[in-house]
């Protein structure tokens, strides 16, 4: 039987916005999305976060911040 192996997510301006540089990890959507990622991972599905450029919020690169919260997710 075929199974879903990957789910691809685009986060910019969806889970958090980058126009004001405030702490996006404090956003309730970030918390809910983190729960979704844990669920997907427990189902044996690899989540992938799509970004087509180096993304920074408030002068900080986003990938290390996301890795701190979610571990090693392909970006």
N, CA, C and O of each residue as an XYZ file, in Angstrom:
300
protein
N       0.837     -1.181      0.000
C       0.000      0.000      0.000
C       0.885      1.248      0.000
O       1.863      1.313      0.744
N       0.551      2.227     -0.820
C       1.301      3.479     -0.878
C       0.968      4.350      0.320
O      -0.169      4.388      0.790
N       1.988      5.047      0.800
C       1.823      5.946      1.939
C       2.374      7.315      1.597
O       3.235      7.455      0.728
N       1.878      8.303      2.278
C       2.449      9.642      2.156
C       3.807      9.621      2.833
O       3.931      9.165      3.970
N       4.831     10.115      2.138
C       6.180     10.128      2.705
C       6.603     11.523      3.147
O       7.344     11.676      4.118
N       6.130     12.531      2.434
C       6.516     13.910      2.731
C       5.296     14.814      2.670
O       4.381     14.586      1.879
N       5.290     15.839      3.509
C       4.330     16.940      3.405
C       5.148     18.215      3.293
O       6.047     18.450      4.101
N       4.845     19.033      2.306
C       5.583     20.264      2.069
C       4.736     21.437      2.541
O       3.567     21.564      2.177
N       5.345     22.292      3.358
C       4.657     23.458      3.900
C       5.392     24.728      3.495
O       6.621     24.772      3.540
N       4.667     25.742      3.108
C       5.203     27.081      2.925
C       4.698     27.929      4.079
O       3.490     28.022      4.298
N       5.602     28.545      4.813
C       5.208     29.220      6.047
C       5.145     30.739      5.950
O       4.421     31.376      6.714
N       5.882     31.316      5.036
C       5.980     32.771      4.990
C       4.607     33.391      4.783
O       3.886     33.034      3.852
N       4.254     34.320      5.661
C       2.979     35.040      5.642
C       1.772     34.123      5.805
O       0.650     34.512      5.481
N       1.990     32.927      6.297
C       0.886     32.019      6.580
C       0.900     31.694      8.071
O      -0.011     32.086      8.800
N       1.927     30.982      8.525
C       2.024     30.640      9.943
C       2.516     31.844     10.734
O       2.060     32.088     11.851
N       3.426     32.579     10.168
C       3.854     33.831     10.785
C       4.241     34.814      9.697
O       4.613     34.434      8.587
N       4.145     36.069     10.039
C       4.429     37.130      9.072
C       5.771     37.759      9.412
O       6.200     37.772     10.565
N       6.426     38.281      8.371
C       7.745     38.856      8.598
C       7.795     40.365      8.404
O       8.877     40.931      8.243
N       6.630     41.030      8.417
C       6.665     42.462      8.162
C       7.081     43.285      9.378
O       7.601     44.388      9.209
N       6.873     42.797     10.580
C       7.165     43.631     11.738
C       8.357     43.171     12.554
O       8.836     43.924     13.402
N       8.854     41.963     12.332
C      10.035     41.496     13.029
C       9.808     41.117     14.482
O      10.769     40.821     15.191
N       8.565     41.118     14.945
C       8.301     40.711     16.327
C       8.539     39.222     16.476
O       8.707     38.522     15.477
N       8.558     38.728     17.690
C       8.819     37.319     17.937
C       7.741     36.428     17.358
O       6.683     36.263     17.966
N       7.990     35.853     16.198
C       6.964     35.055     15.544
C       6.705     33.746     16.254
O       5.653     33.142     16.041
N       7.622     33.279     17.092
C       7.376     32.028     17.808
C       6.352     32.217     18.911
O       5.871     31.229     19.466
N       6.001     33.447     19.249
C       4.960     33.716     20.235
C       3.568     33.705     19.610
O       2.565     33.766     20.321
N       3.510     33.628     18.306
C       2.253     33.618     17.573
C       1.510     32.311     17.857
O       2.123     31.245     17.794
N       0.208     32.357     18.169
C      -0.555     31.124     18.415
C      -0.533     30.156     17.230
O      -0.563     28.942     17.431
N      -0.482     30.670     16.008
C      -0.410     29.784     14.849
C       0.896     28.992     14.826
O       0.914     27.844     14.381
N       1.981     29.590     15.297
C       3.264     28.883     15.359
C       3.144     27.689     16.296
O       3.631     26.600     15.991
N       2.501     27.897     17.425
C       2.303     26.818     18.391
C       1.453     25.694     17.804
O       1.783     24.517     17.954
N       0.373     26.052     17.146
C      -0.502     25.041     16.538
C       0.213     24.310     15.405
O       0.068     23.096     15.257
N       0.981     25.045     14.611
C       1.716     24.407     13.527
C       2.777     23.457     14.086
O       3.029     22.399     13.508
N       3.389     23.826     15.193
C       4.363     22.942     15.842
C       3.698     21.639     16.273
O       4.286     20.567     16.130
N       2.493     21.723     16.791
C       1.739     20.511     17.154
C       1.466     19.655     15.923
O       1.586     18.431     15.979
N       1.100     20.291     14.815
C       0.861     19.565     13.574
C       2.127     18.846     13.111
O       2.066     17.691     12.689
N       3.262     19.517     13.188
C       4.522     18.887     12.785
C       4.843     17.658     13.630
O       5.288     16.636     13.109
N       4.613     17.767     14.934
C       4.858     16.605     15.810
C       3.949     15.446     15.433
O       4.392     14.298     15.395
N       2.683     15.731     15.154
C       1.743     14.694     14.759
C       2.173     14.038     13.444
O       2.201     12.812     13.334
N       2.504     14.857     12.460
C       2.928     14.336     11.157
C       4.153     13.450     11.315
O       4.228     12.370     10.729
N       5.109     13.909     12.106
C       6.327     13.140     12.336
C       6.015     11.802     13.012
O       6.597     10.781     12.646
N       5.122     11.792     13.973
C       4.744     10.548     14.666
C       4.054      9.559     13.723
O       4.044      8.357     13.987
N       3.480     10.058     12.630
C       2.830      9.199     11.650
C       3.829      8.642     10.626
O       3.443      7.934      9.696
N       5.108      8.967     10.804
C       6.133      8.482      9.890
C       6.249      9.291      8.608
O       6.806      8.819      7.617
N       5.726     10.503      8.627
C       5.770     11.393      7.466
C       6.815     12.465      7.736
O       6.865     13.029      8.829
N       7.653     12.746      6.736
C       8.679     13.768      6.880
C       8.117     15.122      6.459
O       7.752     15.299      5.297
N       8.039     16.088      7.390
C       7.603     17.425      7.003
C       8.761     18.173      6.341
O       9.911     18.048      6.761
N       8.449     18.946      5.311
C       9.430     19.757      4.605
C       8.905     21.180      4.592
O       7.754     21.417      4.227
N       9.751     22.136      4.992
C       9.373     23.548      4.967
C       9.983     24.164      3.720
O      11.200     24.123      3.534
N       9.142     24.738      2.863
C       9.583     25.320      1.600
C       9.960     26.778      1.794
O       9.194     27.559      2.357
N      11.142     27.136      1.325
C      11.583     28.529      1.286
C      12.463     28.677      0.055
O      13.389     27.891     -0.143
N      12.185     29.664     -0.764
C      12.956     29.808     -1.994
C      14.060     30.856     -1.888
O      14.650     31.234     -2.900
N      14.340     31.320     -0.696
C      15.456     32.236     -0.486
C      15.859     32.201      0.982
O      15.185     31.571      1.797
N      16.957     32.875      1.322
C      17.344     32.995      2.732
C      16.368     33.952      3.387
O      16.219     35.095      2.955
N      15.712     33.486      4.419
C      14.616     34.218      5.014
C      15.043     34.733      6.378
O      15.560     33.974      7.198
N      14.830     36.013      6.621
C      15.177     36.627      7.900
C      13.971     37.383      8.441
O      13.202     37.979      7.687
N      13.822     37.349      9.751
C      12.768     38.088     10.431
C      13.442     38.909     11.515
O      14.169     38.366     12.348
N      13.210     40.193     11.509
C      13.811     41.059     12.509
C      15.326     40.993     12.514
O      15.958     41.126     13.562
N      15.912     40.785     11.329
C      17.368     40.729     11.220
C      17.981     39.389     11.591
O      19.202     39.240     11.540
N      17.161     38.406     11.963
C      17.664     37.080     12.327
C      17.258     36.076     11.261
O      16.114     36.068     10.807
N      18.211     35.220     10.861
C      17.904     34.179      9.896
C      16.929     33.184     10.516
O      17.081     32.799     11.676
N      15.941     32.775      9.751
C      14.857     31.947     10.271
C      15.252     30.477     10.444
O      14.832     29.845     11.413
N      16.044     29.924      9.535
C      16.339     28.491      9.597
C      16.922     28.043     10.939
O      16.452     27.037     11.470
N      17.916     28.724     11.524
C      18.407     28.275     12.834
C      17.351     28.355     13.942
O      17.352     27.537     14.862
N      16.459     29.331     13.853
C      15.399     29.463     14.857
C      14.436     28.289     14.744
O      14.058     27.688     15.750
N      14.037     27.961     13.503
C      13.123     26.838     13.302
C      13.772     25.522     13.709
O      13.108     24.656     14.279
N      15.059     25.361     13.423
C      15.780     24.143     13.817
C      15.816     24.007     15.331
O      15.732     22.898     15.858
N      15.939     25.124     16.028
C      15.938     25.090     17.503
C      14.608     24.558     18.042
O      14.595     23.798     19.011
N      13.496     24.949     17.425
C      12.178     24.542     17.909
C      11.739     23.184     17.369
O      11.111     22.410     18.092
N      12.063     22.879     16.097
C      11.516     21.702     15.445
C      12.530     20.619     15.145
O      12.158     19.545     14.674
N      13.794     20.873     15.405
C      14.816     19.882     15.050
C      15.186     20.001     13.581
O      14.954     21.032     12.951
N      15.750     18.959     13.057
C      16.260     18.977     11.696
C      15.168     18.639     10.679
O      14.990     17.478     10.310
N      14.449     19.655     10.236
C      13.419     19.506      9.213
C      13.989     20.058      7.915
O      14.542     21.158      7.914
N      13.871     19.332      6.819
C      14.391     19.866      5.550
C      13.751     21.207      5.219
O      12.528     21.350      5.224
N      14.610     22.191      4.930
C      14.157     23.525      4.546
C      14.785     23.882      3.211
O      14.543     24.970      2.687
